[in-house]
Each structure stands twice: as C-alpha cells, then as structure tokens.
Amino acid sequence: MRRIVSVWLIDWPISVRRRSLERARRPASPPEPAPQNHTGPRSPFALILKNNRGAAVIHALNPAARRAGLRRGQTQADARAMIPHLICQPADPDADARALKALAHWAERWSPSVSVDAGRDGLGGEGLEGLFLDVTGAAHLFGGEAALLRQIRQRLAEAGAPARVAMAPTPGAAWALARWGEDEAPIATDETVRDQLAPLPVEALRIADRTLAQARRFGLKRIGDLYPMPRAGLARRFRSDGGVDLVRRLDQALGYAGEALVPVRPPPRYRAWEAWAEPVGDLEGVEARLPELAADLATPLERDGQGARALTLTGFRSDGRTTALSVRTSLPGRDASVWLRLFREAGLGKLELGFGLDALMLTADVVEPMVAVQTALEAEVQTRQAESLAALIDRLTARLGEARVLTPEATDSWIPERAERLRPALGRPVQADPGGMGRRPILLLDPPEPIKDPLFDLPDGAPARFTWRRAPRRVTCAEGPERLSPEWWRTARARTRDYYCLEDADGGRYWVFREGLYGREYAGAPGERAPTWWMHGVLA
C-alpha cells in the first residue's frame, strides 16, 4: 500500500519573511527577547503581489489579518479600506520557491523522495504551498505512522514553519485531508479513504475556480455528492474540459487513476542515516558518527556487488536547513575507511552546523558494478600502480578541488600545443602518451622561444650550431625532420613546421622546429617572411 504524506505549510510566504528577518537580526540581537515586529501575530500584515492585470493583490497574510476579514487575492485598496493600519510589503515568490526547495532537501530526513507542491492560486484558501513525502515502507523506522506525522509537525514548528500534515494512499487524498481534515494529523488507508473524503468540500479535489463554480451551481458541495454520479455524465455536465478535470481529480484522490510525483532530486538508491534526540553542535561529534554511517552504507553495496563513485554527507540542522559535503572517486569502491579519509581530506569544517545537527545522512549518488577481474601475473605490478595512482588522485581532488588536479587528454590536432588539453584527472585514465605521436617533451615552452644564429644546411638540414638564452650550443647529434603541415582552417598565414631532436656537446637534448620552408614557402622575394627557428621544449 502506497503511503503519501502531504505537508501543508500554513502561510508559508509569511514564515519565510519572518525567518529571514530573524536571521538578519540575530547577530545584533541582545540575549533578552526581541520586541514584537510587524510580522508577528498581533499586527495585521500582508504581502502584496501584482496580478496579470497589474492590480496589487494580497499574496499572503498573517493570522491577525485573516481574523480581521481579509482574504488572499483581495486587492490592496480594498484591504486598506477595511484596515487602514494594515502593514504591506512586496512579496518575493522566487525567494519563497527557493526556501521551499531548501525545506524539501531538509525533509529528506524522513523520505528519500520529497516533491514540492507549489500550490495553486484562486482556490479559495491561503497558504497552499506544501510538500509531498513518499514514506512507503518507512513509517516503522519512526515508530509508526502517527509518530511520524507528530515528529514532522514538531520539527517544522521548531524550525519556524507551522504546518498541518496528513497521510493517505494517494497524493490527492493526503492533500485534501491536510487542508480540510478535522483531526490534526489525519491518517487514511485504502479501506477508509473513500469515507474520509466524502464530507470534505469539493474544492479539496484541487480543481480550477471555473469548475468549482459550476459544481456549486449544480448543488455539488461535498466530495461525497460526486460518488453516485456516473463518470461520463459528470464530465458532460460541465463546459469545456472542466468535467474531465473534475473526474480525473476525483479518480486520483480515490486511487482509481495514477498521479506521478516528481522529487526535487532523484532519490538515492543507497543511503544510510542516523537521527538523535539532541543536536550535535561540534565537528568532533559529527566525525565520531561517520564510521557507523559508512559501514551501514557499505553493507548493501557489497550485497549488490556495487561500488560508489560519488558520496554526499548531508547534515540536517535544527533550524530547518541542510548542509552538505560531497566527494568523488576515480574507481568504484565500498571501503568505509577510504570514504572517511576522503571526507577528512575534503574538510569536514566546511559543514555549517548552525545550532546543531539532529540527523546525518550518507548517500551514494553514483554507483557502478564492481566486477572481479583476473589479471596476468606480469600485469600485477601495473595494476597496483594504477590503483595507487587512482587513490592519490582521489585524495588530491578531495583536498584541492576537482578543477586543480588535471591530466592531459588527446585532441584532434597534430600541432603540439593543441594536440592535448588538460581535464580533471578524477575518473579519467592517465595516459603515458596522450597524443600518440611519438617522442615529445614532458613540458612545452609556451610560447616557443626564438633561436638565434642557427647554422644549418639548406633546405632541410638540422642546425649544427645555435644560440638559445644567450648561450651558444654545438650540436653533436640530430634526428629529423618531422614535418607537420599547418592547420589552414585555423590560421590563414600558418606555415609548415619541421621538428628536430637535437643533442649538444654538454648532453642537453632539445626539441626545436623551423617554421617555414625554403623554396616552397619562402623564395627570398622582398617583403617575404623568412623561415625562423624556435625552441619548443627540452627532452628528458
């Protein structure tokens, strides 16, 4: 049986504004209680937003304004006429949406699949923003369904977000019971959901205003009034597609039609979490609990023959926010000690604990199968070296960052300075010869440095003597040329290069090239650019 929890965040925009003001005032606040502000329960307060016609209407209001008779969607002028001392401020829907998404991440402490219910304007209610939690098969971890709903309400209230919650087999039924149910935390099952929805108003089905008005004209005030009516006749009674929408919403609430929920982020297949009665406020406490979490995560990975390539440690703060730290590995693995070392290298101090963490979760974000491979005896040393290099890359990446640990990667170019590019080394094989073009210096001079006074035989002879960095050098051994044609589609005036490997009398080895060909690209005419010699690198 599917179990869905609907969380109705009452006056969510007001809660977001109040929490932002409290955070802004907290550093300068004295120890004694702060005076009542304008968003408190005593003074009528409203957030204003312009509608499609450009009129300023009430987007959200606090309980004092609601008790005074104001409603959501009312124009600001009418509201001021009723309550002259009404305090109004502009609403910020984008900030509300960001806060709702952050709260959804925080709610992953109860379920790996949390969806945002952004609410719908014009349904005759206030504070329609909320969340959906898929807790199928997880309620027993929190002491049962009633205990889980009680814990959700309590934690949200402590975080400054009052809410009503309900649990049902379908999202539509849970949504309706959370907003119109008589109990504080209604719980419906497959056997009771039909009877529990029957006395609720028709607007609990999340239908449009036009469909709601038509239903009321036909005398359909309660959901139970729709039960005896044939579906086809019910759809025909309404204009446009209102009947189809009504029937679809009714079938979704009763479980006759499916309704998909899109999580704010894909639920991890493997995760381990731990919650505590008292918040943990220091990094030593967090680090002391990491080995147990890592061991709990490694067990199912080993059972399924999987290894983790990316891990995320998420801390759930007592103020309704989350803090996270992620690490990645080059190869899949499930060694808990390696994970702990990587998190320490990444810096547990980056976790913002706030007033303390009351839950900690470790997830495997990317997993791959770990298959045993029989290697040849002569390749055992190379295999161990590759594993050691991968472990070194993992540690360096965790400490320095992925963008600072790089490895060369071959590109589609034969020009040496463009034949390879640097890419993050994490997860990439390290190649001994990325370009696959034979002997090359380990490091190229960028840009190439000019060679002075070369002495060579025309047209393609190697230098017998040259000066580089003010020091004359006599060549005793030469190899070449290696001719590289220009990439004419990149540079119109590019010229051919002839590369030579040279060794001088002192044992120095150099990689030089001549840019331009005698006879073909240079005939000695006035104004022509003569071929030039360049030092491009030093060979080992």
C-alpha positions as CSV (number, residue, x, y, z in Angstrom):
1,M,0.0,0.0,0.0
2,R,1.4,3.4,-1.0
3,R,1.8,5.9,1.8
4,I,2.0,9.6,0.9
5,V,2.4,12.4,3.4
6,S,1.1,15.9,2.5
7,V,2.6,18.8,4.4
8,W,0.6,22.0,4.2
9,L,2.9,24.9,5.2
10,I,0.4,27.4,6.6
11,D,1.2,31.0,5.5
12,W,4.5,29.9,4.0
13,P,5.5,33.3,2.5
14,I,4.9,34.9,5.9
15,S,7.0,32.2,7.6
16,V,9.8,32.8,5.0
17,R,9.7,36.6,5.6
18,R,9.7,36.2,9.4
19,R,12.6,33.7,9.3
20,S,14.7,35.9,7.1
21,L,14.1,38.9,9.4
22,E,15.1,36.8,12.4
23,R,18.3,35.6,10.7
24,A,19.2,39.2,9.7
25,R,18.7,40.4,13.3
26,R,20.3,37.5,15.1
27,P,23.9,38.7,15.2
28,A,23.0,42.0,16.8
29,S,20.2,40.8,19.0
30,P,20.6,41.1,22.8
31,P,20.1,38.0,24.9
32,E,16.7,39.2,26.1
33,P,13.6,38.5,23.9
34,A,13.3,40.9,21.0
35,P,10.3,43.3,20.7
36,Q,7.3,42.3,18.6
37,N,7.8,43.0,15.0
38,H,5.3,43.9,12.3
39,T,5.1,40.3,11.1
40,G,4.0,39.0,14.5
41,P,0.6,37.7,15.3
42,R,-0.7,41.0,16.8
43,S,-0.4,43.4,13.9
44,P,-2.2,42.7,10.6
45,F,0.4,42.2,7.9
46,A,0.2,41.2,4.2
47,L,2.5,40.5,1.3
48,I,1.4,42.2,-1.9
49,L,1.9,40.9,-5.5
50,K,0.7,42.3,-8.8
51,N,-1.7,40.0,-10.8
52,N,-1.9,39.6,-14.5
53,R,-4.0,42.8,-14.9
54,G,-1.4,44.9,-12.9
55,A,-3.5,45.2,-9.8
56,A,-1.9,44.9,-6.4
57,V,-3.5,41.9,-4.6
58,I,-2.8,40.1,-1.3
59,H,-0.5,37.2,-1.9
60,A,-0.2,36.1,1.8
61,L,-1.4,37.4,5.1
62,N,-0.8,36.6,8.8
63,P,-3.4,35.2,11.2
64,A,-4.2,38.7,12.5
65,A,-5.1,40.0,9.1
66,R,-7.2,36.9,8.4
67,R,-9.1,37.4,11.6
68,A,-9.8,40.9,10.5
69,G,-11.7,39.6,7.5
70,L,-9.0,39.9,4.8
71,R,-8.5,37.1,2.3
72,R,-5.9,36.0,-0.3
73,G,-6.5,37.5,-3.7
74,Q,-8.2,40.7,-2.3
75,T,-6.9,44.0,-3.8
76,Q,-4.7,46.1,-1.6
77,A,-7.0,49.1,-1.9
78,D,-10.0,47.1,-0.6
79,A,-7.8,45.7,2.2
80,R,-6.6,49.2,3.2
81,A,-10.2,50.4,3.2
82,M,-11.1,47.7,5.7
83,I,-8.0,48.0,7.8
84,P,-6.3,51.4,7.4
85,H,-3.3,50.4,9.7
86,L,-2.6,47.2,7.6
87,I,1.2,46.8,7.0
88,C,2.0,45.8,3.5
89,Q,5.3,44.7,1.9
90,P,6.1,43.4,-1.6
91,A,6.1,39.6,-1.9
92,D,9.1,37.7,-3.3
93,P,7.8,34.4,-4.9
94,D,11.3,33.5,-6.1
95,A,12.6,33.6,-2.6
96,D,9.6,31.6,-1.3
97,A,10.3,29.0,-4.0
98,R,14.0,28.8,-3.1
99,A,13.1,28.4,0.6
100,L,10.6,25.7,-0.2
101,K,13.1,23.7,-2.2
102,A,15.6,24.0,0.6
103,L,13.0,22.8,3.0
104,A,12.3,19.9,0.7
105,H,16.0,18.9,1.0
106,W,15.7,19.1,4.7
107,A,12.7,16.9,4.7
108,E,14.7,14.1,3.1
109,R,15.5,13.0,6.6
110,W,12.1,11.3,6.6
111,S,11.9,10.1,2.9
112,P,14.4,10.0,0.0
113,S,11.5,11.1,-2.3
114,V,10.3,14.6,-1.5
115,S,8.2,16.6,-4.0
116,V,7.3,20.2,-4.0
117,D,3.6,21.2,-4.1
118,A,3.8,24.8,-5.1
119,G,0.1,25.3,-4.6
120,R,-2.5,27.0,-6.9
121,D,-3.9,30.4,-6.7
122,G,-7.6,31.1,-6.7
123,L,-8.8,28.0,-4.9
124,G,-10.3,30.0,-2.0
125,G,-7.7,29.2,0.5
126,E,-4.5,30.6,1.9
127,G,-1.1,29.2,2.3
128,L,-1.5,26.4,-0.3
129,E,2.3,25.8,-0.5
130,G,3.5,22.4,0.7
131,L,5.4,19.2,0.2
132,F,4.7,15.5,-0.6
133,L,6.7,12.8,1.1
134,D,6.6,9.2,-0.2
135,V,7.1,7.2,3.0
136,T,6.0,3.8,1.7
137,G,7.6,1.2,3.8
138,A,9.4,3.7,6.0
139,A,6.9,4.6,8.8
140,H,8.1,1.8,11.1
141,L,11.5,3.5,11.3
142,F,10.0,6.4,13.1
143,G,7.7,4.5,15.5
144,G,4.6,4.2,13.2
145,E,2.6,6.4,11.1
146,A,1.1,8.5,13.9
147,A,4.5,9.0,15.5
148,L,6.0,10.0,12.1
149,L,3.3,12.7,11.5
150,R,3.8,14.0,15.0
151,Q,7.5,14.3,14.5
152,I,7.1,16.1,11.2
153,R,4.8,18.7,12.8
154,Q,7.0,19.1,15.8
155,R,10.2,19.6,13.8
156,L,8.6,22.0,11.4
157,A,7.2,24.1,14.3
158,E,10.6,24.2,15.9
159,A,12.1,25.4,12.6
160,G,9.5,28.3,12.4
161,A,7.2,26.7,9.8
162,P,3.8,25.8,11.2
163,A,2.2,23.0,9.2
164,R,-0.7,20.6,9.0
165,V,0.1,17.0,7.9
166,A,-1.9,14.0,6.7
167,M,-1.2,10.6,5.3
168,A,-3.1,8.7,2.7
169,P,-2.7,6.2,-0.1
170,T,-2.8,8.9,-2.8
171,P,-1.3,12.4,-3.1
172,G,-4.8,13.9,-3.8
173,A,-6.3,12.3,-0.7
174,A,-3.4,13.4,1.5
175,W,-3.6,16.9,0.1
176,A,-7.3,17.2,0.9
177,L,-7.1,15.8,4.4
178,A,-4.2,18.0,5.3
179,R,-6.2,21.1,4.5
180,W,-9.8,20.2,5.3
181,G,-9.5,17.2,7.7
182,E,-11.0,17.6,11.1
183,D,-8.1,15.9,13.0
184,E,-4.7,17.4,13.5
185,A,-2.9,14.6,11.6
186,P,-5.5,12.5,9.7
187,I,-4.4,9.0,8.5
188,A,-6.4,7.3,5.7
189,T,-6.0,3.8,4.4
190,D,-7.3,2.1,1.3
191,E,-10.3,0.9,3.2
192,T,-11.1,4.3,4.8
193,V,-10.1,6.9,2.3
194,R,-13.4,7.0,0.5
195,D,-15.4,7.6,3.7
196,Q,-12.9,10.2,5.0
197,L,-13.0,12.2,1.8
198,A,-16.8,12.2,1.5
199,P,-17.6,15.1,3.9
200,L,-14.8,17.3,2.6
201,P,-15.7,20.3,0.3
202,V,-15.4,19.8,-3.5
203,E,-12.5,22.3,-3.6
204,A,-10.4,19.8,-1.8
205,L,-10.0,18.0,-5.1
206,R,-7.7,20.7,-6.4
207,I,-10.0,21.8,-9.3
208,A,-10.0,25.1,-11.1
209,D,-12.1,28.0,-10.0
210,R,-14.4,27.8,-13.0
211,T,-15.0,24.1,-12.4
212,L,-15.7,24.7,-8.7
213,A,-18.3,27.4,-9.5
214,Q,-20.1,25.1,-11.9
215,A,-20.1,22.3,-9.3
216,R,-21.7,24.6,-6.7
217,R,-24.3,25.7,-9.2
218,F,-25.3,22.0,-9.7
219,G,-25.5,21.6,-5.9
220,L,-22.3,19.5,-5.6
221,K,-20.8,20.8,-2.4
222,R,-19.2,17.8,-0.9
223,I,-16.9,15.1,-2.4
224,G,-19.4,12.5,-1.4
225,D,-22.0,14.1,-3.6
226,L,-19.9,13.0,-6.6
227,Y,-19.8,9.3,-5.7
228,P,-23.2,8.2,-7.1
229,M,-22.9,10.2,-10.3
230,P,-21.8,8.3,-13.5
231,R,-18.4,9.4,-14.6
232,A,-19.4,10.0,-18.3
233,G,-22.5,12.1,-17.3
234,L,-20.4,14.1,-14.7
235,A,-17.9,15.0,-17.4
236,R,-20.7,16.1,-19.8
237,R,-22.4,18.3,-17.3
238,F,-19.5,20.8,-17.3
239,R,-18.4,23.2,-20.0
240,S,-15.1,22.9,-21.8
241,D,-12.7,20.4,-20.0
242,G,-13.9,21.2,-16.5
243,G,-15.8,17.9,-16.2
244,V,-12.8,15.9,-17.4
245,D,-10.6,17.7,-14.8
246,L,-13.1,17.0,-12.1
247,V,-13.4,13.3,-12.9
248,R,-9.6,13.0,-13.2
249,R,-9.0,14.7,-9.8
250,L,-11.7,12.5,-8.1
251,D,-10.2,9.3,-9.5
252,Q,-6.7,10.4,-8.5
253,A,-7.9,11.1,-4.9
254,L,-9.6,7.7,-4.7
255,G,-6.7,5.8,-6.3
256,Y,-8.5,4.8,-9.5
257,A,-6.1,6.9,-11.6
258,G,-2.4,7.4,-11.1
259,E,-0.6,10.6,-10.1
260,A,3.1,11.0,-10.5
261,L,5.2,12.9,-8.0
262,V,8.5,14.4,-9.2
263,P,11.1,14.6,-6.4
264,V,13.2,17.7,-6.1
265,R,16.2,15.5,-6.8
266,P,16.4,11.8,-7.7
267,P,16.2,9.6,-4.6
268,P,19.4,7.8,-4.0
269,R,19.3,4.0,-4.2
270,Y,21.7,3.6,-1.4
271,R,21.7,5.7,1.7
272,A,22.4,5.5,5.5
273,W,21.1,7.9,8.0
274,E,21.0,8.4,11.8
275,A,19.0,10.8,13.9
276,W,19.5,11.9,17.5
277,A,17.3,13.4,20.2
278,E,19.7,16.2,21.0
279,P,21.5,18.2,18.3
280,V,25.3,17.7,17.7
281,G,27.0,21.0,17.6
282,D,30.6,20.2,17.0
283,L,32.6,18.6,14.3
284,E,34.2,16.1,16.6
285,G,30.7,14.7,17.2
286,V,30.0,14.5,13.5
287,E,33.3,12.8,12.8
288,A,32.6,10.3,15.6
289,R,29.4,9.2,13.9
290,L,30.8,8.9,10.4
291,P,32.3,5.3,10.7
292,E,29.0,3.8,11.7
293,L,27.2,5.6,8.8
294,A,29.9,4.5,6.3
295,A,29.7,0.9,7.5
296,D,25.9,0.9,7.1
297,L,26.2,2.2,3.6
298,A,28.9,-0.2,2.6
299,T,26.8,-3.3,3.6
300,P,24.1,-3.0,0.9
301,L,26.7,-2.0,-1.7
302,E,28.6,-5.2,-1.0
303,R,25.5,-7.3,-1.0
304,D,24.5,-6.0,-4.5
305,G,28.0,-6.1,-5.9
306,Q,28.1,-2.3,-6.4
307,G,30.7,0.4,-5.6
308,A,30.2,4.1,-5.0
309,R,31.8,6.7,-7.3
310,A,30.3,9.8,-5.6
311,L,29.2,10.3,-2.0
312,T,27.4,13.1,-0.2
313,L,27.3,13.7,3.5
314,T,24.2,15.7,4.4
315,G,23.6,17.2,7.8
316,F,20.0,18.2,8.9
317,R,20.1,21.3,11.1
318,S,17.7,22.0,13.9
319,D,16.7,25.3,12.2
320,G,15.2,23.7,9.2
321,R,18.2,24.0,6.9
322,T,20.7,21.5,5.5
323,T,24.5,21.4,5.0
324,A,26.3,19.0,2.7
325,L,29.8,17.9,1.7
326,S,30.5,15.7,-1.4
327,V,33.4,13.6,-2.6
328,R,34.1,11.6,-5.7
329,T,36.4,8.8,-6.6
330,S,38.2,7.6,-9.7
331,L,37.2,4.0,-9.3
332,P,34.1,2.5,-7.7
333,G,34.7,1.3,-4.2
334,R,33.0,0.3,-0.9
335,D,35.8,0.6,1.6
336,A,34.5,2.7,4.5
337,S,38.0,3.7,5.7
338,V,38.7,5.2,2.3
339,W,35.5,7.2,2.4
340,L,36.3,8.5,5.8
341,R,39.8,9.6,4.7
342,L,38.3,11.4,1.7
343,F,35.8,13.3,3.8
344,R,38.6,14.4,6.1
345,E,40.7,15.5,3.2
346,A,37.8,17.4,1.7
347,G,37.4,19.2,5.0
348,L,34.6,18.4,7.5
349,G,35.0,22.0,8.7
350,K,33.1,23.1,5.5
351,L,29.9,21.8,7.1
352,E,27.9,24.7,8.6
353,L,26.4,23.2,11.7
354,G,24.5,26.3,12.8
355,F,22.7,25.5,16.1
356,G,23.5,21.8,15.7
357,L,22.6,18.8,13.6
358,D,19.9,16.4,14.7
359,A,20.3,14.0,11.8
360,L,23.0,12.9,9.4
361,M,22.7,11.1,6.1
362,L,25.3,9.5,3.8
363,T,24.2,8.7,0.2
364,A,25.9,7.0,-2.7
365,D,25.0,9.4,-5.6
366,V,26.7,7.4,-8.3
367,V,27.3,3.7,-8.2
368,E,28.8,1.2,-10.6
369,P,29.2,-2.6,-10.6
370,M,32.4,-3.9,-9.1
371,V,33.4,-7.0,-11.1
372,A,36.4,-9.1,-10.1
373,V,39.0,-9.2,-12.8
374,Q,41.6,-11.9,-13.2
375,T,44.8,-10.2,-14.3
376,A,48.0,-11.8,-15.6
377,L,50.9,-12.3,-13.2
378,E,53.1,-10.0,-15.2
379,A,50.5,-7.2,-15.0
380,E,50.1,-7.3,-11.3
381,V,52.6,-4.5,-10.7
382,Q,50.9,-2.3,-13.3
383,T,47.5,-3.0,-11.7
384,R,48.7,-2.0,-8.2
385,Q,50.3,1.1,-9.6
386,A,47.1,2.1,-11.3
387,E,45.1,1.6,-8.1
388,S,47.7,3.6,-6.1
389,L,47.6,6.4,-8.7
390,A,43.7,6.5,-8.5
391,A,43.8,6.7,-4.7
392,L,46.3,9.5,-4.9
393,I,44.1,11.4,-7.4
394,D,41.1,10.9,-5.1
395,R,42.9,12.4,-2.1
396,L,44.4,15.3,-4.0
397,T,41.0,16.1,-5.6
398,A,39.2,15.9,-2.2
399,R,41.8,18.3,-0.7
400,L,42.5,20.7,-3.6
401,G,39.3,20.5,-5.7
402,E,38.5,18.8,-8.9
403,A,39.5,21.7,-11.1
404,R,43.1,21.7,-9.7
405,V,44.1,18.1,-10.3
406,L,44.4,17.7,-14.0
407,T,45.6,15.2,-16.6
408,P,46.3,15.6,-20.3
409,E,43.8,14.4,-22.8
410,A,44.4,14.0,-26.6
411,T,42.5,16.3,-29.0
412,D,42.0,16.2,-32.8
413,S,45.1,18.2,-33.7
414,W,48.7,17.4,-34.7
415,I,50.1,20.8,-33.7
416,P,51.9,20.1,-30.4
417,E,50.5,23.0,-28.4
418,R,47.0,22.0,-29.5
419,A,47.4,18.2,-29.5
420,E,46.2,17.8,-25.9
421,R,44.3,19.7,-23.3
422,L,44.1,19.4,-19.5
423,R,41.0,17.9,-18.0
424,P,40.1,16.9,-14.4
425,A,42.0,13.7,-13.5
426,L,39.2,12.3,-11.4
427,G,37.6,9.3,-13.2
428,R,39.9,9.5,-16.3
429,P,42.6,7.1,-17.2
430,V,46.1,8.6,-17.1
431,Q,47.8,8.1,-20.4
432,A,51.6,7.9,-20.8
433,D,51.4,9.3,-24.3
434,P,48.1,11.2,-24.7
435,G,48.8,12.4,-28.2
436,G,50.1,9.1,-29.5
437,M,52.6,11.0,-31.7
438,G,55.9,9.6,-30.6
439,R,58.6,11.3,-28.7
440,R,57.6,14.6,-27.1
441,P,58.9,16.8,-24.3
442,I,57.1,16.4,-21.0
443,L,56.6,20.2,-20.9
444,L,56.3,22.5,-23.8
445,L,57.6,26.1,-23.8
446,D,54.6,28.4,-24.0
447,P,55.1,30.3,-26.1
448,P,58.1,28.8,-28.0
449,E,61.3,30.7,-27.6
450,P,63.3,32.0,-30.6
451,I,66.7,30.5,-31.5
452,K,69.4,32.9,-32.6
453,D,72.2,32.5,-35.2
454,P,71.3,28.9,-36.4
455,L,73.9,27.3,-38.7
456,F,72.3,24.7,-40.9
457,D,72.3,23.2,-44.5
458,L,69.6,24.3,-46.9
459,P,66.9,23.4,-47.5
460,D,66.0,20.9,-44.7
461,G,69.2,20.4,-42.7
462,A,69.3,20.3,-38.9
463,P,71.1,23.0,-37.1
464,A,74.8,22.4,-36.4
465,R,75.1,25.3,-34.1
466,F,72.6,27.8,-32.5
467,T,72.3,30.2,-29.6
468,W,69.4,29.9,-27.1
469,R,69.0,32.0,-24.0
470,R,72.3,33.8,-24.8
471,A,74.3,30.6,-24.6
472,P,75.9,29.1,-27.8
473,R,75.3,25.4,-28.3
474,R,77.1,23.0,-30.6
475,V,75.0,20.1,-31.9
476,T,76.6,16.6,-31.9
477,C,73.6,14.5,-32.8
478,A,70.4,15.3,-34.7
479,E,67.3,13.4,-35.7
480,G,64.6,14.7,-38.1
481,P,62.9,16.4,-39.6
482,E,59.3,15.5,-38.6
483,R,57.2,17.7,-40.8
484,L,53.8,19.0,-39.6
485,S,51.5,20.7,-42.1
486,P,49.7,23.9,-41.0
487,E,46.1,23.9,-39.9
488,W,45.0,26.3,-42.6
489,W,41.4,26.4,-41.4
490,R,42.6,27.9,-38.1
491,T,45.1,30.5,-39.3
492,A,45.3,31.7,-42.9
493,R,49.0,32.6,-42.8
494,A,50.2,29.4,-41.0
495,R,53.4,27.8,-42.2
496,T,54.8,24.3,-42.2
497,R,56.9,23.2,-39.3
498,D,59.9,20.9,-39.4
499,Y,60.8,19.4,-35.9
500,Y,64.2,18.1,-34.9
501,C,65.5,16.3,-31.8
502,L,69.0,17.7,-31.0
503,E,71.7,16.9,-28.6
504,D,74.6,19.2,-27.8
505,A,78.1,18.7,-26.6
506,D,77.1,19.1,-23.0
507,G,74.5,16.3,-23.2
508,G,71.5,18.6,-23.4
509,R,68.6,17.4,-25.5
510,Y,66.2,19.8,-27.2
511,W,63.1,19.8,-29.4
512,V,63.3,22.6,-32.0
513,F,61.4,23.4,-35.1
514,R,61.8,25.6,-38.2
515,E,58.7,27.5,-39.2
516,G,58.5,27.9,-43.0
517,L,60.1,26.0,-45.9
518,Y,62.8,27.3,-48.1
519,G,61.9,27.3,-51.8
520,R,58.2,26.4,-51.3
521,E,57.0,29.0,-48.7
522,Y,60.0,31.4,-49.0
523,A,61.7,32.3,-52.2
524,G,63.7,35.3,-51.0
525,A,61.5,37.9,-52.6
526,P,61.3,41.4,-51.0
527,G,58.7,41.5,-48.2
528,E,58.6,37.8,-47.7
529,R,59.0,36.5,-44.1
530,A,62.0,34.2,-43.9
531,P,61.7,30.9,-42.0
532,T,62.5,31.1,-38.3
533,W,63.8,28.7,-35.7
534,W,62.2,28.1,-32.3
535,M,62.8,26.1,-29.2
536,H,59.7,24.2,-28.2
537,G,60.8,22.0,-25.3
538,V,63.6,20.2,-23.5
539,L,63.7,16.4,-23.8
540,A,64.4,14.2,-20.8
